[in-house]
Amino acid sequence: MGKTYLAAVWHSKGEVRLEEKTLRDLKPGEVLLRVKAAGICGTDLHLIEGKYPGCFPPVVPGHEFSGIIEATGDVSDEWLVGKRVGADSYVGCGECVFCLQKERQLCEKGVRELGVHLDGGWAEYLILPKENIYFLADSVLFEEAGAGCILNCTMAAIEKIGVCAGDFVLILGDGPSSLIMIQLAKLKGAEIAVVTGHRDKRLGLAAELGADKTINTHTEDIESCIEKYGREPDVVIDAVGRSETLNQALRLVRKKGRIHLFGLPEGSLAGLEMEHFIFKEIFLTSSTGNPALWQTSAMYLAKGWLQVKPLISHRVKLEEIVSAIDFIKTNSKEIVKAVIVNE
C-alpha cells in the first residue's frame, strides 16, 4: 500500500515512542481497519514494563480496538468496506481443533495476540484477519467497543463459571472488568452480587451498575460483611490474581461452590490454603476470553443491557499516549478506564 500512519511503538521497558509506519499490502483474508478507539488496559501497562511473558519489542500495543473497515485483501470481501466493527485480538493457526471450534485463544500451535505479539490498536490503522471482526450497531459508540477485553473476557468468565438465577456472587477486585461482571451477573439472575476493592470511585460505580453491596477492603472486613447475609457465596471471582485474594476466595466460598480465576498474576501464587479446596469440594475454573462471544457482547451493548460508557473516565488522543501512560500509572484512584479516541 505504501501509506504511512502514526503508531505508538513499545521499544523497551517503560519506553513507548510515536512513530510513522508504512502499511504493507493486504493478504487474502485480511482487512484494513481505520482505528477509531483503542482501550488502554492494565495488560498493556504490564507489557510496556516487560512483565508480560513471551512478548518482545518492538510492537504496537493495544489489544482492544474498534473502527471502520477501509480495505480488504479479497475482492469478494469489498462489501465489508465502511462497516463499523470491533475485533477479537487472538490470532490462531486456523487449523487445530481449538481454532476450528472458534477458540483461537487456545491455539495448539501457539496463540498470538494483536497488541501483544503482533502490532495492535494504538495506531491510526491496523491490519487484522477478517475472521476477527464483529459488527457494531450504529447506536454503539466506538469507544464502548474499543474498551475491548472488559467485554469479552468478562462474558467468558461469567459463562465459564456458570452464574445463574439465585446465586450469591462475590467479586474480589474493583477493576473495570469487575464493573462489567457485576452487570453480567445481575443479568444472569444473581440474587446477591458484591464487589470488593479500595477505590471509592470504582466502588461507587459498582453500586450504580447493580452491586447489592460494595466492600472497601481498607475500612471494612470482608468476612464480617459476608456473614451478615447468613449464607456463603455460591460463586467467588478472583479478579485480582494474588495469593491473598485466592485464599480469601477459598475461605469464603460455600461447600461445593465455584471459584473463577480471572486476575492475571504477575508471578507464582504461594502459600495457598488448599485444604479448603479439598475438603469443601470446590469447583475451580479459569478463562482468558472467548472469541465466539464478541457478537453477543455487541448485541448487549446495542440493547443497552451493558453499560460501558460510565466506566470511561478518560479519553486521550493517540498523540498524547506517552503522557497518558504516565498519568495512568500515578493516578490509579482517578482512572477507571482510559480510551484512545481518534478523529
Secondary structure, DSSP 8 states (H G I E B T S, - for coil): ---EEEEEEEEETTEEEEEEEE-----TTEEEEEEEEEEE-HHHHHHHTT-STT--SSB---S-EEEEEEEESSGGGGGGTT-EEEE--EE--SSSHHHHTT-GGG-TT--EEBTTTB--SSBSEEEEEGGGEEE--TTS-HHHHHTTHHHHHHHHHHHHHT--TT-EEEEE--SHHHHHHHHHHHHTT-SEEEEEES-HHHHHHHHHTT-SEEEETTTS-HHHHHHTTTS--SEEEE-S--HHHHHHHHHHS-TT-EEEE-S--SS---S--HHHHHHTT-EEEE----GGGHHHHHHHHHHT-S--GGGEEEEE-GGGHHHHHHHHHH-TTT-SEEEEE--
